[in-house]
Amino acid sequence: MPNWFATVTEFETPAADDALRSHRYGVIETLHGQVVAIHLRPWPKLLSWPEIWPTGASYRARGDADRCLLYYNQPRGHANFLALKYIVSTAGTSFPTLRAAVDELDRIAELKRTDALLCDAANLRISDRLLARFGWESHKPQRWRRNFIKRFYGVYPA
């Protein structure tokens, strides 16, 4: 029986790679610029508390300073894609901490042989310029949504 709530803390091992390949949903946890753990989940991240109960632009997660959680899903109908669903950061989160989470998502995409990453940048403070810096480009422009894609198609970042 698979371990639905596995946590990967030892990276670059065959067991960790197999666990990451076999689970569709996960949370990448970074702290002080380093990946601390990847928490694998049996269900996707669909909603967040601030989406259900709007708290305003000042919402921050509780916890240690300089911490970031990046939620990703591999949709059942589209196994060749990963969706960056949500990022939560605590007060004082640094750019290296965010960068470590995004780089780890790229590594997971490479392990899964994913064709592309997708996201909907709902927060207007996330600029198009920042997303372009991470390798994302605008995808399917819509009036009220900002969809972005990061294409791989077999060519992954070093």
C-alpha positions in Angstrom: 0.0 0.0 0.0 1.5 3.4 -0.9 2.3 5.9 1.7 -0.1 8.8 0.9 1.4 11.2 3.3 5.2 10.7 2.7 7.7 13.4 3.4 10.9 13.5 1.4 13.9 15.0 3.3 16.8 13.1 1.7 17.0 14.3 -1.9 18.9 12.8 -4.8 18.3 9.2 -3.7 16.5 6.5 -5.8 13.8 6.1 -3.1 13.1 9.9 -3.0 13.0 10.0 -6.8 10.5 7.1 -7.0 8.3 8.7 -4.4 8.3 12.1 -6.3 7.5 10.4 -9.6 4.6 8.3 -8.2 2.8 11.1 -6.3 0.7 13.6 -8.1 0.3 16.2 -5.4 2.9 17.8 -3.1 4.2 20.8 -1.1 7.7 22.0 -1.4 8.9 23.6 1.9 11.9 25.9 1.8 13.5 27.7 4.8 16.4 30.2 4.7 17.1 29.6 1.0 17.2 25.8 1.3 14.7 23.0 0.4 13.8 21.4 3.8 11.2 18.9 2.7 8.7 17.9 0.1 5.4 16.8 1.7 3.5 14.4 -0.6 -0.3 14.5 -0.4 -3.1 12.2 -1.6 -5.3 15.1 -2.8 -4.8 18.3 -4.8 -4.6 21.8 -3.4 -7.8 23.3 -4.6 -8.6 26.3 -2.4 -6.9 28.4 0.3 -8.3 30.0 3.3 -7.7 33.6 2.0 -9.7 32.6 -1.1 -12.6 31.4 0.9 -12.5 34.2 3.5 -10.8 37.3 2.0 -8.3 38.8 4.5 -6.9 41.6 2.3 -3.5 42.1 0.8 -1.7 41.8 4.1 -2.2 38.1 4.6 0.9 36.2 5.7 1.2 32.7 6.9 2.3 32.0 10.5 5.5 30.3 11.2 9.3 30.8 11.0 10.5 33.8 9.2 11.9 33.3 5.7 9.8 30.2 5.0 8.0 29.3 1.8 5.5 26.6 0.8 4.9 25.9 -2.9 1.9 23.6 -3.7 1.9 21.7 -6.9 -0.6 19.4 -8.6 -0.3 16.9 -11.5 -3.8 16.9 -13.0 -5.3 13.5 -13.6 -6.4 14.3 -17.2 -3.1 15.9 -18.1 -0.2 13.8 -16.8 2.4 15.7 -18.9 1.8 18.9 -17.0 2.4 20.2 -13.5 0.3 23.1 -12.1 1.8 25.5 -9.6 -1.3 26.0 -7.5 -0.3 28.2 -4.6 2.6 29.7 -2.8 2.5 30.8 0.8 5.3 32.7 2.5 5.9 34.0 6.0 7.0 37.5 6.9 10.6 38.2 5.8 10.8 35.6 3.1 13.8 36.2 1.0 14.3 35.9 -2.8 16.7 32.9 -2.3 14.0 31.0 -0.4 11.5 31.6 -3.1 14.0 30.7 -5.8 14.9 27.4 -4.0 11.2 26.4 -4.1 10.8 27.3 -7.8 14.1 25.5 -8.7 12.9 22.4 -6.8 9.6 22.4 -8.8 11.8 22.4 -12.0 13.7 19.4 -10.7 10.4 17.6 -9.9 9.2 18.4 -13.5 12.4 16.9 -14.8 12.0 13.7 -12.7 8.4 13.3 -14.0 9.5 14.1 -17.6 6.8 16.9 -17.6 6.3 18.9 -20.8 5.3 22.2 -19.0 4.5 24.0 -15.8 1.3 26.1 -15.6 0.2 28.7 -13.1 -2.4 31.4 -12.7 -0.8 34.5 -11.2 -3.7 35.9 -9.2 -1.6 38.2 -7.0 -0.9 41.4 -8.9 2.3 42.0 -6.9 3.8 39.1 -8.9 5.0 41.0 -11.9 5.3 39.7 -15.5 9.0 40.6 -15.3 9.6 38.4 -12.3 7.8 35.5 -13.9 9.9 36.0 -17.1 13.0 36.0 -14.9 12.0 32.5 -13.8 11.4 31.3 -17.4 7.6 31.7 -17.5 5.7 33.3 -20.4 2.2 34.5 -20.8 -0.2 31.8 -22.0 -3.8 32.2 -23.2 -4.4 35.8 -22.2 -7.8 36.4 -20.7 -9.4 39.6 -19.4 -9.5 38.8 -15.7 -6.8 36.1 -15.4 -3.0 36.0 -15.8 -2.1 32.5 -17.0 1.6 31.6 -17.5 3.4 28.6 -18.8 7.0 27.3 -18.5 7.7 24.9 -21.4 10.3 22.1 -21.3 9.5 19.5 -23.9 12.6 17.5 -23.0 14.9 20.4 -22.4 15.2 21.1 -18.6 17.2 23.9 -16.9 20.5 22.9 -15.4 
